[in-house]
Each structure stands twice: as structure tokens, then as C-alpha cells.
């Protein structure tokens, strides 16, 4: 299901808005086109992110989280214009970010664990009002639309899972911290100054254990080595121990994250033959008919 504006050119729109902001657009070019479109402006060391509306609150979450992380000194991409509101365009909401210098090295599980710990400790107390709770499956029902006979079963699982998660993750719950909620190697850039978080659209309040969901799915669905999760836990330290892995609530978080990445691939299944194949593999696996490990695309 593609949005009505899919035929428009987000890159041209981003360049137009950059010109309006007085930026040098020479050398501008596309970095990524999926749920969001990323356009690089090398002369400005800037990045335009155009969110195409698949996650209604995604832009607001990004701005809220980015401002808090900068105030608390947590390593993350910074807003280029910190006080500016997002720009509403014909193709989606646009925000300008700093373009991080990427060393090309992926972050290790140990580095991810340290980043998560720093993020959580910086927001465990004295949180600003208005922070919302993480909702990993907010976009799942809308993404899983169509006449595919397998979809009703997945949507029913989504409803049941939401009830269980809402009972645990709500504003009155104890010991909530700000979570990235999509913390994996592709959402962290290793810069010369060290690893920094990007892609904050799912960020919100949640239990510390929520940050383990991507690691669980990497091991259980993508076939990653158990040593990755072990390294994450070891570097995170206290508050996330091995005993937590037997918790039923952690399985719910892992299932919610798996549904999120399944829905993402299903929503974008027409982007390429590889995405079409991957969406089918994930769908069948989630319904108990695995054929191979999932692949990062």
C-alpha cells in the first residue's frame, strides 16, 4: 500500500526546501528511499529526512528525543535547526539533521549496550513532561492491509499483543526510561568521535528491557550469534541480567519488534524483487513456516 504522494519526487522537494533555508545544495543526492527519504547535502554536512507518513507520530518523536539527548549529552545525530518546526511538504514532513561522518565500521554489540546504558541513565530521572510511551506496533495494522488471506491472523495477533504491552508500558508504569526502541547496527553511525544514534522515530518511554527486542530478533529471526546479545548485556551492566531472558514479558517485546520489521518489509515489498522475497520469507516464518533466516535489506 503506497501513499497517494508516492509518485512525487521527495528528493526535489528536499532540495527546494534546502534552497529556501539558504543552504548550498550543490552535490545533493539521495541516500535512502523507504519509509523515509534521506537526501545528503555534502556542502553543508547536512541531511534532509522526509518522513512519508507511515508512522504518524514519528517526526514528533524524533524531535522530542533529539532535543532531550542533546541536552543530556547522549551521543546522537543533532538537529541542524534545533528550534525549528518540521516543514510540511507535499510528500511528507521534512526535518534537517547534521550529516554524521561515518567511518564505515559497524558498531559492535558491546558498543550498542554502552549506548543504551548511557541513554537510559541520562533519562531515568528528571524527565521533561510530555514524553510518550513506545508503541512498537502502531504502524503494523495499517501496513498489513490487502486481500492476502494470511493478514487477518497477523492483525489478530497484533491486537492481543497490544493489550499485553499496554498493561506494562503506560505513563504510570514504574522505572521507565527513554528508549531508542530500534537500536541495532544500522541505526548507529560510528563516527571518529565514537558511535552515535540515528533514526529516533520510535523513541519513547519504556522499560530498559525494551532495548533488547532488536537483539532478540537478530538472534531468533536473522540467525545472529548468541554472543551478540551476551556482549550487549555484559556491556550494559546492572539492571539487565541473563535471568531477564526467561521473562515472558521479554518475549512479548521481541514479538512486537518482529511484527514491526515484518510490517515494514511488507509495506515496501514492491520496492525491489529482493524486498518482495524478503517480505514473503518473513510472513511465512511468522506464521510458523520458516524457510531461511531473515535478511537485512
C-alpha positions, -999 to 999 in steps of 0.1 A, spaced: 0 0 0 18 31 -12 7 66 -1 -11 89 -26 20 111 -29 43 83 -39 46 95 -75 60 128 -64 98 133 -60 109 137 -24 145 145 -34 134 175 -55 112 187 -26 141 184 -1 164 204 -24 138 230 -29 133 234 9 171 235 14 174 263 -10 146 282 9 167 277 40 197 293 24 217 261 21 242 252 -6 226 223 -25 255 216 -49 262 178 -49 229 169 -31 218 134 -37 196 105 -25 209 83 4 178 62 11 142 58 -1 119 37 21 96 48 49 116 79 49 137 96 22 172 108 31 189 134 10 225 143 16 238 179 13 276 175 14 285 212 12 265 218 44 273 185 61 235 182 64 209 156 58 172 162 49 148 135 62 114 134 46 90 111 65 64 97 42 37 93 68 37 56 76 43 64 113 21 94 122 39 104 153 74 96 140 86 131 133 74 145 167 91 116 185 124 123 167 124 160 175 114 154 211 141 127 216 168 146 197 164 177 218 164 157 250 195 137 240 214 169 231 205 185 264 217 154 283 249 148 263 239 115 248 257 107 216 232 110 187 226 129 155 217 165 162 191 187 146 205 212 121 180 238 132 171 228 168 143 252 174 126 249 140 94 230 135 92 203 108 84 215 74 51 202 60 56 194 23 36 177 -5 54 144 2 57 144 39 72 162 69 108 173 65 135 179 91 171 189 86 198 170 105 236 171 108 253 147 84 274 124 106 309 115 94 307 77 90 339 57 95 323 28 77 327 4 106 295 -11 120 291 -8 158 297 -38 179 271 -53 203 293 -41 232 291 -5 218 253 -8 214 250 -19 250 270 10 262 250 34 242 217 20 256 230 23 291 241 59 286 207 68 271 187 51 298 208 65 327 206 100 313 168 99 312 159 77 343 151 108 364 141 144 358 124 137 325 106 166 308 68 163 307 51 151 276 73 121 267 51 94 252 54 57 257 69 35 230 44 19 206 63 -6 185 32 -18 166 15 15 159 20 12 122 15 -26 119 -22 -27 113 -21 -1 86 8 -18 69 -8 -52 69 -36 -43 45 -49 -61 14 -66 -93 4 -38 -116 14 -56 -144 34 -27 -145 59 -32 -109 71 -63 -113 94 -43 -138 116 -14 -114 119 -37 -84 127 -54 -105 154 -21 -113 170 -13 -76 169 -45 -68 188 -38 -94 215 -2 -83 218 -11 -46 221 -33 -55 251 -5 -72 269 20 -44 261 -3 -16 271 -7 -33 305 31 -29 311 41 2 291 20 32 301 27 66 316 21 54 352 44 23 350 74 23 372 111 25 362 105 38 326 134 55 307 137 69 273 143 41 249 155 42 213 133 12 206 150 4 173 186 1 184 206 -20 160 237 -17 140 221 2 111 207 28 134 241 37 149 268 55 130 304 50 142 320 85 138 356 95 146 343 106 180 326 73 186 291 57 180 261 79 177 224 70 175 202 79 145 166 72 134 147 82 166 112 78 152 102 50 176 118 66 207 97 69 238 93 58 274 96 21 281 113 -4 303 151 -9 300 145 -44 287 127 -30 256 161 -22 241 168 -60 240 140 -66 215 161 -59 183 189 -81 197 164 -109 204 150 -107 168 185 -106 153 193 -139 171 160 -157 167 150 -145 132 181 -133 115 204 -160 128 229 -137 146 253 -153 171 241 -155 207 274 -138 216 259 -105 203 232 -105 229 257 -117 255 280 -88 246 252 -63 248 241 -75 283 277 -76 295 284 -40 284 251 -27 296 258 -40 331 234 -39 361 196 -38 355 197 -61 325 209 -96 335 208 -130 319 178 -140 341 157 -115 322 159 -136 291 134 -161 307 108 -134 313 75 -139 294 73 -101 290 105 -100 271 90 -125 246 62 -100 240 86 -72 233 105 -95 209 73 -105 191 62 -68 188 96 -59 173 94 -88 149 59 -77 138 73 -42 132 101 -53 109 78 -77 92 52 -50 86 80 -26 73 91 -52 47 55 -60 37 47 -23 33 78 -19 10 75 -52 -8 72 -36 -42 104 -16 -40 126 -44 -54 125 -82 -61 147 -87 -31 122 -69 -8 93 -89 -23 112 -121 -15 121 -109 20 86 -99 29 73 -133 18 100 -151 39 92 -131 70 55 -135 66 57 -173 63 82 -176 91 60 -155 114 31 -179 107 52 -209 116 66 -219 82 103 -209 82 124 -213 51 156 -194 59 169 -167 83 156 -132 77 180 -108 58 187 -71 65 179 -50 34 
